[in-house]
Each structure stands twice: as structure tokens, then as C-alpha cells.
Amino acid sequence: MPRPEVLDWLRKRFFPHMWCPGCGHGIIMHAILRALVDSGKKREETVIASGIGCSSRMPGYIDSCTIHTTHGRSLAFATGIKLANPELTIVDVMGDGDCTAIGGNHFIHACRRNIGITAVVMNNNIYGMTGGQASPTTPLGARATTAPYGAIDPPFDVCKLAQGAGATYVARATIAQPVLCEQYIKNGIANKGFSVVEIISSCHTQFGRKNNRRTPVDNLNYFKNNSVPLAKAQSMSPVDLEGKIVTGEFVKREAPEYTELYRSLVERVGGGK
């Protein structure tokens, strides 16, 4: 059972939720709420932003300051909110398509700016809400409604993309590791800059039934059997890592945070007036 203080963050009037039974997104929402509670955050000082997709329905269930925006644009809205009030804690929840397809440009520039937002990328390798189309993270050979014979587009590695674009905290876990999900989200919130926490989730309804993972348990077992901690992965060959999910913290570094730089610029430019 969720802790009482976690239940306080839920808009209970909107339950039952719209996610399919067994969807991994519920595990992620619980991890986010536990991380916020354990970090001592207040609901009235916390913003949960989202775009469009199954994952993006999450703000409707969370009783804090929430904003449900347009497809792929949640980071643009979140950036404006953070600039207007840098003291707010902002968590932006996105699906893999929402983040790396239509929202890809916003994502790489949020990483580049190093603005103080925590992006939780809920990666289930598919467009779940709109019919099971292949996304930018669909694995090679996996089937989707737009790839009935198997995907041939090379997928993005979300964490490598975030690292290359400049995010100062980057981590990955799976829904089979809920405690790790919570810890990485807490670390992301505590980071002074742009944090990316990719959580490998599952869509047994759209992805699993086409790829021999028809049930929620099938997906959890797949994640358990195919996840490799970063420390172990570093000693494995590329052949041995084929098809594996590397979990861990990939980036933890310090760099100037964007809203602080912006505030300093305003004070410097406006100081002579």
C-alpha cells in the first residue's frame, strides 16, 4: 500500500485511471510521488508537466500544480514556468515518442541549456495511445502497426542523446526496479540543472502482443532477465551487450544552471538603470 503522505498527492476523484491493467506507468507515478515526498517537496511548489500520450495523462492524477500541454511541447511550457519562477520544482513526464520524435528539438535544447527541470522519460518503445506505431526507440526488428515486418530504423539511445546534448544528470532504470526508479528520480530532483531519468516501461497492449510479451508479467520478467548494471556492462563486449538494457547513472556533473545565469544577466544588464 502507498504511504499516507504519498496518497495525499493523488486526485482520488479521477480514479480509476485510464491506463491498461498492468501498465508500467503506474509504477513510475508511484516512484515519482515517493521521490517528491522523500525530497521534502510541497505540492503547491511542485509542477508536473506533460505533453500528449498515455504517460502524459499522469498530471491529471497528481494533486499539485499540473499542466497538460500539446504533443512534444511540454518542455517548452516547463521552461517558461521555470524561468518565471525558478524556485519551483518541475518534473516533466514524457513518453519516448513525445520526447524524442515531435519533442526531440525541445529535449536536446533543454539538455543544452541545463535548465533546472527533471525529465522522466517513460520509454515503452511504442506509441501506445494512438495505435501502436513504431517510435524513435522501437528496437530493430520489433514489430509495430507501422512496422509489421519489423522495424528497420536504428533506435535512439535516450541516455546517450541526453549526455551528448549536455544534461548534467542522466540515469536509467526499468519498472522491474521500482526502488531504483525512485532513487534516480530523487537524485534528478536534487541535481542543480537538467536531469534525465529514462525508465524503461512496458505496453503489453500495443507492443507486447506483437513481440511475444503479451502480459505484464512477461514484460517484468523480460526486464529482469535482460537488465545489466552499468558497472558490469563496462566489462562486457558489444556482442554480449546486444539486446541488453544497461541501467545506472551515466552522468553526474556540475555546470551552471540556466535560470541562475539568466537572473545574473538580468541583474547585470539592469543594474545601471
TIFI-840333 format. One record per atom (N, C-alpha, C): x, z, y. Coordinates in steps of 0.02 Angstrom, whole numbers, plus 50000, padded with zeros to 5 digits. Each point is the difference from the previous one (the first is absolute). Layout:
N
ATOM     x     z     y
ATOM     X     Z     Y
...
***
This chain:
273
ATOM     x     z     y
ATOM 50042 50000 49940
ATOM 49958 50000 50060
ATOM 50044 50000 50063
ATOM 49980 49962 50052
ATOM 50037 50002 50062
ATOM 49998 50070 50031
ATOM 50053 50018 50036
ATOM 50001 50064 50034
ATOM 49948 50001 50055
ATOM 49971 50059 50016
ATOM 49948 50004 50052
ATOM 50021 49970 50066
ATOM 50063 50012 50020
ATOM 50023 49974 50065
ATOM 50005 49924 49999
ATOM 50009 49970 49941
ATOM 49999 49927 49994
ATOM 49929 49974 50005
ATOM 49953 50035 49970
ATOM 49930 49980 50003
ATOM 49974 49999 50072
ATOM 50029 50042 50042
ATOM 49979 50002 50070
ATOM 50014 49934 50036
ATOM 50045 49959 49973
ATOM 50018 49937 50031
ATOM 49954 49943 49977
ATOM 49951 50014 49959
ATOM 49957 49947 49973
ATOM 49933 49996 50036
ATOM 49976 49940 50013
ATOM 49932 49989 50025
ATOM 49954 49994 49938
ATOM 49977 50056 49978
ATOM 49964 50003 49937
ATOM 49935 49961 50001
ATOM 49973 49988 50059
ATOM 49936 49964 50004
ATOM 50008 49927 49980
ATOM 50062 49975 49998
ATOM 50010 49930 49981
ATOM 50016 49992 49926
ATOM 49996 50053 49962
ATOM 50011 49996 49928
ATOM 49934 49991 49964
ATOM 50001 49967 49942
ATOM 50057 49975 49961
ATOM 50033 49940 50034
ATOM 50065 49993 49989
ATOM 50038 49946 50031
ATOM 49985 49933 49968
ATOM 50025 49947 50032
ATOM 49985 49932 49976
ATOM 50051 49973 49951
ATOM 50055 50038 49988
ATOM 50051 49975 49954
ATOM 49974 50000 49928
ATOM 50025 49953 49961
ATOM 49981 49997 49929
ATOM 50022 50064 49965
ATOM 49963 50023 49950
ATOM 50022 50059 49962
ATOM 50069 49987 49970
ATOM 50045 50047 50012
ATOM 50068 49993 49975
ATOM 50048 49965 50046
ATOM 49977 49979 50059
ATOM 50044 49967 50048
ATOM 50055 50049 50022
ATOM 50061 49974 50006
ATOM 50056 50042 50020
ATOM 49999 50022 50072
ATOM 49958 49969 50041
ATOM 50000 50018 50071
ATOM 49977 50071 50013
ATOM 49958 50027 49956
ATOM 49980 50070 50007
ATOM 50058 50048 49992
ATOM 50045 49984 49954
ATOM 50060 50040 49991
ATOM 50042 50000 50063
ATOM 50005 49942 50031
ATOM 50040 49993 50061
ATOM 49968 50038 50058
ATOM 49935 49995 50007
ATOM 49967 50037 50054
ATOM 50011 50075 49992
ATOM 49995 50025 49939
ATOM 50011 50071 49988
ATOM 50072 50019 50018
ATOM 50048 49957 49983
ATOM 50070 50013 50016
ATOM 50011 50002 50076
ATOM 49967 49955 50036
ATOM 50006 49998 50073
ATOM 49972 50065 50030
ATOM 49943 50021 49976
ATOM 49968 50060 50028
ATOM 50042 50062 49984
ATOM 50026 50005 49940
ATOM 50043 50057 49983
ATOM 50063 50000 50044
ATOM 50028 49941 50011
ATOM 50060 49995 50041
ATOM 49985 50022 50072
ATOM 49943 49980 50027
ATOM 49982 50020 50068
ATOM 49989 50075 50005
ATOM 49965 50028 49951
ATOM 49987 50072 50001
ATOM 50066 50039 49994
ATOM 50042 49980 49952
ATOM 50063 50035 49990
ATOM 50048 49992 50059
ATOM 49990 49947 50039
ATOM 50042 49989 50059
ATOM 49973 50037 50061
ATOM 49945 50036 49991
ATOM 49972 50039 50055
ATOM 49965 49959 50053
ATOM 49977 49940 49983
ATOM 49968 49957 50049
ATOM 49927 50021 50012
ATOM 49977 49987 50061
ATOM 49931 50014 50018
ATOM 49960 49936 50000
ATOM 49937 50005 49979
ATOM 49959 49940 49995
ATOM 49991 49965 50067
ATOM 49991 50041 50054
ATOM 49988 49971 50066
ATOM 50063 49970 50031
ATOM 50057 50010 49968
ATOM 50063 49972 50025
ATOM 50029 49949 49951
ATOM 49959 49978 49953
ATOM 50022 49953 49949
ATOM 49956 49938 50001
ATOM 50032 49942 49999
ATOM 49963 49936 49998
ATOM 50014 49966 49934
ATOM 49946 49978 49967
ATOM 50006 49959 49940
ATOM 49975 49931 50018
ATOM 50043 49949 49997
ATOM 49982 49932 50018
ATOM 50000 49956 49938
ATOM 49960 49947 50003
ATOM 49999 49952 49944
ATOM 49976 49933 50025
ATOM 50010 49949 49958
ATOM 49977 49933 50015
ATOM 49938 49984 49959
ATOM 50006 49950 49955
ATOM 49944 49980 49959
ATOM 50023 49997 49927
ATOM 49958 50021 49955
ATOM 50015 49999 49928
ATOM 49975 50063 49967
ATOM 50007 50004 49934
ATOM 49979 50060 49964
ATOM 50036 50062 50027
ATOM 50065 49994 50009
ATOM 50039 50057 50025
ATOM 49978 50020 50070
ATOM 49978 49951 50038
ATOM 49985 50013 50071
ATOM 49933 50035 50011
ATOM 49963 50012 49946
ATOM 49940 50041 50007
ATOM 50017 50074 50005
ATOM 50062 50018 49988
ATOM 50020 50070 49996
ATOM 49984 50040 50063
ATOM 50012 49974 50061
ATOM 49985 50041 50060
ATOM 49928 50023 50004
ATOM 49954 49963 49970
ATOM 49930 50021 50002
ATOM 49988 50065 49964
ATOM 50044 50017 49953
ATOM 49991 50060 49960
ATOM 50040 50060 50026
ATOM 50041 49989 50051
ATOM 50044 50053 50026
ATOM 49974 50024 50067
ATOM 49992 50065 50005
ATOM 49971 50030 50061
ATOM 50056 50018 50049
ATOM 50027 49949 50032
ATOM 50049 50009 50054
ATOM 49985 49946 50051
ATOM 50047 49982 50041
ATOM 49991 49944 50046
ATOM 50015 49936 49961
ATOM 49951 49958 49991
ATOM 50009 49942 49956
ATOM 49980 49936 50035
ATOM 50032 49946 49979
ATOM 49985 49934 50028
ATOM 50006 49948 49944
ATOM 49946 49962 49991
ATOM 49996 49946 49950
ATOM 50002 49934 50039
ATOM 50056 49964 49996
ATOM 50011 49943 50044
ATOM 49992 49934 49962
ATOM 50025 49947 50030
ATOM 49994 49934 49970
ATOM 50056 49987 49949
ATOM 49991 49948 49961
ATOM 50044 49986 49944
ATOM 50072 49987 50024
ATOM 50047 50041 49976
ATOM 50070 49991 50015
ATOM 50023 50027 50067
ATOM 49953 50026 50040
ATOM 50017 50018 50069
ATOM 50004 50075 50011
ATOM 49996 50039 49948
ATOM 49997 50073 50009
ATOM 50062 50027 50034
ATOM 50058 49972 49986
ATOM 50061 50025 50031
ATOM 50002 49984 50075
ATOM 49968 49946 50020
ATOM 49996 49985 50072
ATOM 49957 50052 50035
ATOM 49943 50018 49970
ATOM 49958 50053 50028
ATOM 50037 50067 49999
ATOM 50032 50015 49944
ATOM 50036 50064 49994
ATOM 50057 50005 50050
ATOM 50033 49944 50013
ATOM 50054 50000 50049
ATOM 49974 50017 50069
ATOM 49943 49970 50018
ATOM 49970 50016 50065
ATOM 49981 50073 50007
ATOM 49972 50028 49946
ATOM 49981 50071 50001
ATOM 50062 50044 50006
ATOM 50052 49984 49963
ATOM 50061 50041 50003
ATOM 50033 49996 50069
ATOM 50000 49942 50030
ATOM 50028 49993 50067
ATOM 49959 50039 50052
ATOM 49934 50000 49991
ATOM 49957 50036 50047
ATOM 50007 50075 49993
ATOM 50010 50024 49938
ATOM 50006 50072 49988
ATOM 50052 50011 49945
ATOM 50064 50002 50018
ATOM 50053 50007 49950
ATOM 49997 50064 49959
ATOM 49962 50050 50024
ATOM 49998 50064 49964
ATOM 49957 49997 49937
ATOM 49961 49948 49993
ATOM 49956 49994 49942
ATOM 50039 49983 49937
ATOM 49976 50025 49943
ATOM 50026 49980 49935
ATOM 49958 49941 49976
ATOM 50032 49944 49986
ATOM 49963 49940 49981
ATOM 50022 49977 49930
ATOM 49950 49994 49956
ATOM 50010 49973 49933
ATOM 49959 49936 49995
ATOM 50033 49945 49985
ATOM 49967 49935 49994
ATOM 49998 49981 49926
ATOM 49940 49994 49973
ATOM 49993 49981 49929
ATOM 49984 49926 49995
ATOM 50036 49966 49956
ATOM 49993 49928 49993
ATOM 50005 49979 49927
ATOM 49967 49945 49983
ATOM 50011 49970 49935
ATOM 50058 49952 50004
ATOM 50021 49974 49943
ATOM 50058 49955 49999
ATOM 49985 49934 50036
ATOM 49940 49973 49994
ATOM 49983 49940 50037
ATOM 49992 50013 50073
ATOM 49966 50054 50017
ATOM 49988 50021 50069
ATOM 50066 50010 50036
ATOM 50049 50027 49965
ATOM 50065 50016 50030
ATOM 50047 49940 50003
ATOM 50008 49964 49945
ATOM 50054 49951 49995
ATOM 49977 49927 50008
ATOM 49935 49988 50003
ATOM 49976 49931 50010
ATOM 49978 49993 50073
ATOM 49936 50008 50015
ATOM 49976 49991 50068
ATOM 50031 50052 50047
ATOM 50019 50058 49975
ATOM 50030 50051 50042
ATOM 50076 50001 49997
ATOM 50031 49951 49968
ATOM 50072 50002 49989
ATOM 50041 50003 50064
ATOM 49978 49962 50051
ATOM 50038 49999 50062
ATOM 49997 50068 50035
ATOM 49941 50032 50001
ATOM 49994 50066 50030
ATOM 50044 50050 49962
ATOM 50002 49993 49933
ATOM 50038 50046 49959
ATOM 50075 49998 50016
ATOM 50028 49939 50001
ATOM 50073 49996 50010
ATOM 50019 50022 50071
ATOM 49956 49990 50049
ATOM 50017 50020 50068
ATOM 49990 50075 50010
ATOM 49953 50030 49964
ATOM 49994 50073 50002
ATOM 50063 50032 49970
ATOM 50025 49970 49946
ATOM 50063 50024 49971
ATOM 50057 49992 50050
ATOM 50003 49942 50032
ATOM 50054 49985 50048
ATOM 50000 50048 50058
ATOM 49939 50016 50026
ATOM 49996 50045 50057
ATOM 50017 50072 49982
ATOM 49989 50018 49936
ATOM 50008 50069 49978
ATOM 49953 50047 50038
ATOM 49937 49980 50003
ATOM 49950 50041 50034
ATOM 49976 50054 49952
ATOM 49982 50058 50026
ATOM 49983 50059 49959
ATOM 49933 49996 49965
ATOM 49995 49957 49951
ATOM 49939 49991 49960
ATOM 50020 50001 49927
ATOM 49959 50029 49958
ATOM 50011 49999 49928
ATOM 49954 49949 49968
ATOM 50028 49947 49972
ATOM 49961 49948 49967
ATOM 49999 50014 49925
ATOM 49940 50010 49974
ATOM 49992 50009 49927
ATOM 49973 49934 49973
ATOM 50043 49964 49964
ATOM 49982 49934 49974
ATOM 49976 50009 49928
ATOM 49935 49989 49989
ATOM 49970 50010 49935
ATOM 50001 49933 49963
ATOM 50050 49991 49958
ATOM 50015 49935 49970
ATOM 49970 49995 49930
ATOM 49945 49962 49994
ATOM 49972 49988 49934
ATOM 50007 49927 49978
ATOM 50043 49963 50036
ATOM 50020 49932 49980
ATOM 49945 49948 50001
ATOM 49947 50014 50038
ATOM 49942 49955 49998
ATOM 49957 50011 50062
ATOM 49959 49950 50018
ATOM 49947 50011 50048
ATOM 49939 50025 49962
ATOM 49992 50066 49999
ATOM 49947 50028 49957
ATOM 49930 49991 50027
ATOM 49992 50008 50066
ATOM 49933 50001 50028
ATOM 49968 49931 50004
ATOM 50041 49948 50010
ATOM 49973 49934 50015
ATOM 49999 49952 49941
ATOM 50014 50025 49940
ATOM 49991 49957 49942
ATOM 50059 49992 49954
ATOM 50054 50036 50010
ATOM 50055 49998 49952
ATOM 50049 49943 50011
ATOM 50009 49978 50063
ATOM 50049 49949 50014
ATOM 50071 50029 49996
ATOM 50048 49956 49987
ATOM 50070 50021 50000
ATOM 50021 50021 50070
ATOM 50042 50052 50003
ATOM 50025 50025 50064
ATOM 50075 49987 50004
ATOM 50032 50017 50056
ATOM 50073 49990 50005
ATOM 50041 50045 49954
ATOM 49968 50048 49965
ATOM 50037 50042 49954
ATOM 49979 49989 49927
ATOM 49958 49950 49987
ATOM 49981 49985 49931
ATOM 50062 49979 49960
ATOM 50014 50033 49944
ATOM 50061 49983 49962
ATOM 49999 49929 49974
ATOM 50059 49971 49993
ATOM 50005 49934 49971
ATOM 49968 49999 49931
ATOM 49958 49950 49988
ATOM 49968 49993 49935
ATOM 49934 50037 49993
ATOM 49986 50047 50046
ATOM 49937 50037 49996
ATOM 49942 49954 50019
ATOM 49943 50013 49969
ATOM 49941 49958 50012
ATOM 49956 50030 50054
ATOM 49968 49956 50037
ATOM 49953 50019 50052
ATOM 49949 49944 50007
ATOM 49947 50012 50038
ATOM 49950 49947 50007
ATOM 50029 49938 50033
ATOM 50049 50007 50043
ATOM 50033 49943 50031
ATOM 50064 49980 49962
ATOM 50014 50033 49945
ATOM 50058 49983 49959
ATOM 49980 50008 49927
ATOM 49952 49959 49976
ATOM 49974 50009 49932
ATOM 50051 49987 49946
ATOM 50053 49964 50017
ATOM 50052 49985 49951
ATOM 50064 50041 50012
ATOM 49995 50048 50046
ATOM 50057 50043 50015
ATOM 50030 49984 50068
ATOM 50016 50052 50038
ATOM 50028 49992 50067
ATOM 50070 49970 49997
ATOM 50015 49953 50044
ATOM 50066 49970 50003
ATOM 50037 50016 50065
ATOM 49964 50031 50048
ATOM 50032 50020 50063
ATOM 50042 50063 49989
ATOM 50064 50001 50019
ATOM 50039 50061 49995
ATOM 49969 50056 50042
ATOM 49993 50060 49972
ATOM 49967 50054 50038
ATOM 50048 50034 50048
ATOM 49970 50030 50052
ATOM 50038 50043 50045
ATOM 50018 50065 49964
ATOM 50058 50027 50015
ATOM 50016 50070 49986
ATOM 49988 50037 50065
ATOM 49945 50039 50004
ATOM 49979 50032 50062
ATOM 50055 50045 50027
ATOM 50032 50037 49957
ATOM 50051 50047 50023
ATOM 50062 49965 50027
ATOM 50020 49946 49968
ATOM 50058 49962 50025
ATOM 49982 49967 50066
ATOM 49939 49976 50006
ATOM 49977 49970 50062
ATOM 50002 50051 50057
ATOM 49975 50060 49987
ATOM 50000 50053 50050
ATOM 50070 50021 50019
ATOM 50043 50005 49950
ATOM 50070 50019 50013
ATOM 50034 49948 50043
ATOM 49992 49936 49982
ATOM 50031 49947 50038
ATOM 49975 49994 50071
ATOM 49936 50019 50011
ATOM 49971 49995 50066
ATOM 50015 50059 50045
ATOM 50025 50056 49971
ATOM 50024 50054 50041
ATOM 49965 50067 49994
ATOM 49954 50008 49953
ATOM 49967 50064 49991
ATOM 50051 50054 49984
ATOM 49988 50061 50025
ATOM 50050 50053 49991
ATOM 49984 50046 49941
ATOM 49941 49992 49970
ATOM 49986 50035 49938
ATOM 49961 49953 49955
ATOM 50024 49988 49940
ATOM 49968 49954 49953
ATOM 50002 50031 49931
ATOM 49942 50005 49968
ATOM 49996 50030 49933
ATOM 49946 49965 49959
ATOM 50005 50009 49934
ATOM 49950 49971 49955
ATOM 49986 50049 49943
ATOM 49935 50006 49983
ATOM 49978 50037 49941
ATOM 49941 49962 49971
ATOM 49974 50024 49944
ATOM 49940 49970 49970
ATOM 49945 50053 49995
ATOM 49939 49978 49988
ATOM 49945 50047 49994
ATOM 50007 50045 49939
ATOM 50045 49982 49954
ATOM 50013 50043 49943
ATOM 50046 50058 50018
ATOM 50022 50002 50063
ATOM 50045 50053 50025
ATOM 49968 50031 50063
ATOM 49943 50032 49994
ATOM 49965 50025 50060
ATOM 50039 50050 50041
ATOM 50039 50043 49967
ATOM 50040 50050 50037
ATOM 50054 49964 50040
ATOM 50030 49949 49971
ATOM 50051 49961 50035
ATOM 49969 49963 50059
ATOM 49940 49973 49990
ATOM 49965 49966 50056
ATOM 49992 50048 50058
ATOM 49977 50060 49986
ATOM 49989 50050 50052
ATOM 50066 50018 50035
ATOM 50053 50008 49962
ATOM 50064 50019 50030
ATOM 50026 49945 50046
ATOM 49996 49938 49977
ATOM 50025 49944 50041
ATOM 49958 49992 50064
ATOM 49935 50009 49994
ATOM 49958 49996 50060
ATOM 50018 50055 50049
ATOM 50011 50061 49975
ATOM 50022 50055 50043
ATOM 50066 49983 50035
ATOM 50047 49973 49962
ATOM 50064 49981 50029
ATOM 49992 49946 50052
ATOM 49954 49953 49986
ATOM 49987 49947 50048
ATOM 49971 50026 50065
ATOM 49953 50047 49994
ATOM 49969 50030 50060
ATOM 50052 50039 50040
ATOM 50045 50033 49965
ATOM 50052 50040 50034
ATOM 50054 49956 50033
ATOM 50007 49939 49976
ATOM 50051 49956 50028
ATOM 49984 49981 50072
ATOM 50052 49999 50042
ATOM 49992 49982 50070
ATOM 50011 49925 50007
ATOM 49948 49962 49986
ATOM 50005 49928 50002
ATOM 49950 49968 49953
ATOM 50010 49936 49985
ATOM 49952 49964 49958
ATOM 50016 50013 49926
ATOM 49950 50025 49965
ATOM 50008 50016 49929
ATOM 49956 49955 49958
ATOM 50026 49976 49945
ATOM 49963 49959 49953
ATOM 50001 50033 49932
ATOM 49940 50018 49975
ATOM 49994 50028 49933
ATOM 49958 49951 49960
ATOM 50032 49964 49956
ATOM 49964 49954 49956
ATOM 49978 50038 49938
ATOM 49935 49998 49986
ATOM 49975 50031 49939
ATOM 49969 49946 49956
ATOM 50029 49993 49941
ATOM 49975 49949 49954
ATOM 49935 50026 49969
ATOM 49946 49966 50017
ATOM 49934 50020 49976
ATOM 49975 49949 49949
ATOM 49938 50005 49981
ATOM 49973 49954 49949
ATOM 49930 49978 50018
ATOM 49985 49939 49981
ATOM 49932 49974 50006
ATOM 49981 49972 49931
ATOM 49974 50043 49958
ATOM 49983 49976 49933
ATOM 49942 49951 50001
ATOM 49959 50003 50054
ATOM 49942 49956 50004
ATOM 50021 49927 50012
ATOM 50047 49989 50047
ATOM 50019 49932 50017
ATOM 50066 49979 49970
ATOM 50050 50044 50000
ATOM 50066 49982 49973
ATOM 50005 50015 49925
ATOM 49980 50061 49982
ATOM 50011 50023 49932
ATOM 49965 49959 49947
ATOM 49939 49981 50012
ATOM 49962 49964 49948
ATOM 50027 49930 49987
ATOM 50040 49974 50046
ATOM 50031 49934 49990
ATOM 50071 50006 49972
ATOM 50027 50062 49999
ATOM 50070 50009 49984
ATOM 50011 50055 49948
ATOM 49954 50006 49953
ATOM 50007 50046 49943
ATOM 50007 50073 50019
ATOM 49970 50019 50057
ATOM 49998 50070 50021
ATOM 49929 50014 50024
ATOM 49953 50000 49954
ATOM 49930 49999 50017
ATOM 49972 50067 50023
ATOM 50031 50056 49982
ATOM 49973 50065 50017
ATOM 50047 50039 50046
ATOM 49975 50050 50035
ATOM 50044 50042 50040
ATOM 50056 50032 49960
ATOM 49985 50021 49938
ATOM 50052 50031 49958
ATOM 50054 49949 49982
ATOM 49979 49937 49987
ATOM 50049 49948 49986
ATOM 50050 49993 50057
ATOM 49975 50003 50062
ATOM 50043 49993 50059
ATOM 50046 50059 50008
ATOM 49973 50061 49991
ATOM 50042 50059 50006
ATOM 50056 50000 49948
ATOM 49983 49981 49939
ATOM 50051 49997 49948
ATOM 50052 49946 50015
ATOM 49978 49945 50029
ATOM 50046 49947 50018
ATOM 50050 50026 50053
ATOM 49975 50035 50050
ATOM 50044 50026 50052
ATOM 50048 50052 49971
ATOM 49976 50043 49957
ATOM 50043 50051 49969
ATOM 50056 49968 49960
ATOM 49983 49947 49963
ATOM 50048 49968 49955
ATOM 50048 49953 50035
ATOM 49984 49979 50060
ATOM 50040 49949 50033
ATOM 50031 50023 50066
ATOM 49994 50064 50016
ATOM 50030 50026 50061
ATOM 50071 50026 49986
ATOM 50045 49986 50046
ATOM 50070 50021 49993
ATOM 50022 50034 50064
ATOM 50024 50062 49997
ATOM 50025 50033 50060
ATOM 50059 49962 50030
ATOM 50007 50001 50065
ATOM 50052 49963 50035
ATOM 50070 50017 49973
ATOM 50013 50064 49987
ATOM 50066 50020 49976
ATOM 50018 49965 49934
ATOM 49950 49994 49956
ATOM 50012 49966 49937
ATOM 50005 49924 50009
ATOM 49959 49974 50044
ATOM 49998 49927 50011
ATOM 50067 49975 50026
ATOM 50036 50041 50038
ATOM 50063 49979 50029
ATOM 50054 49986 49947
ATOM 49990 50026 49940
ATOM 50048 49988 49946
ATOM 49975 49949 49949
ATOM 49942 49970 50013
ATOM 49971 49951 49955
ATOM 50014 49929 50023
ATOM 50002 49954 49953
ATOM 50013 49930 50016
ATOM 49935 49967 50025
ATOM 50005 49945 50036
ATOM 49940 49963 50022
ATOM 49955 49981 49941
ATOM 50030 49985 49944
ATOM 49959 49982 49941
ATOM 49960 50060 49977
ATOM 50031 50058 49997
ATOM 49965 50060 49978
ATOM 49946 50022 50050
ATOM 50009 49982 50063
ATOM 49952 50020 50052
ATOM 49942 49951 50006
ATOM 50003 49944 49964
ATOM 49947 49950 50004
ATOM 49933 50031 49981
ATOM 49952 49996 50046
ATOM 49933 50026 49987
ATOM 49992 50074 50011
ATOM 50053 50034 50020
ATOM 49997 50072 50010
ATOM 49980 50017 50072
ATOM 49973 50059 50010
ATOM 49981 50025 50066
ATOM 50050 50054 50019
ATOM 50042 49985 50049
ATOM 50051 50048 50022
ATOM 49967 50047 50050
ATOM 50003 50065 49986
ATOM 49970 50050 50044
ATOM 50053 50044 50031
ATOM 49986 50025 50059
ATOM 50047 50044 50033
ATOM 50000 49989 50075
ATOM 50048 50032 50033
ATOM 50008 49994 50072
ATOM 50058 49951 50013
ATOM 49985 49944 50031
ATOM 50049 49948 50010
ATOM 50035 50004 50067
ATOM 49966 50026 50051
ATOM 50029 50006 50067
ATOM 49981 50067 50029
ATOM 50050 50035 50025
ATOM 49990 50062 50039
ATOM 50055 50001 50053
ATOM 49983 49978 50059
ATOM 50051 49996 50052
ATOM 49968 50016 50068
ATOM 50042 50015 50048
ATOM 49977 50017 50066
ATOM 50013 49941 50048
ATOM 49953 49989 50044
ATOM 50006 49949 50052
ATOM 49952 50018 50056
ATOM 50011 49975 50061
ATOM 49955 50017 50055
ATOM 49928 49979 49985
ATOM 49954 50045 50015
ATOM 49928 49986 49988
ATOM 49971 49964 50060
ATOM 49956 49953 49989
ATOM 49979 49953 50051
ATOM 49963 50033 50058
ATOM 49953 50045 49986
ATOM 49962 50029 50056
ATOM 50044 50043 50044
ATOM 50052 50031 49971
ATOM 50046 50039 50040
ATOM 50042 49954 50045
ATOM 50021 49943 49973
ATOM 50036 49952 50040
ATOM 49955 49973 50056
ATOM 49938 49988 49983
ATOM 49953 49973 50050
ATOM 49988 50051 50056
ATOM 49991 50063 49980
ATOM 49990 50053 50050
ATOM 50061 50007 50046
ATOM 50059 49995 49970
ATOM 50062 50005 50041
ATOM 50005 49942 50048
ATOM 49980 49941 49977
ATOM 50001 49941 50044
ATOM 49952 50008 50059
ATOM 49940 50025 49986
ATOM 49951 50011 50053
ATOM 50026 50050 50051
ATOM 50030 50054 49976
ATOM 50026 50051 50045
ATOM 50058 49973 50041
ATOM 50042 49959 49969
ATOM 50058 49973 50036
ATOM 49978 49950 50053
ATOM 49955 49955 49981
ATOM 49977 49949 50047
ATOM 49957 50030 50055
ATOM 49958 50048 49981
ATOM 49954 50030 50049
ATOM 50030 50057 50039
ATOM 50061 50020 49982
ATOM 50030 50058 50031
ATOM 50014 49992 50074
ATOM 50010 49937 50023
ATOM 50016 49990 50070
ATOM 49940 49991 50045
ATOM 49940 50002 49969
ATOM 49940 49988 50040
ATOM 49977 50065 50034
***
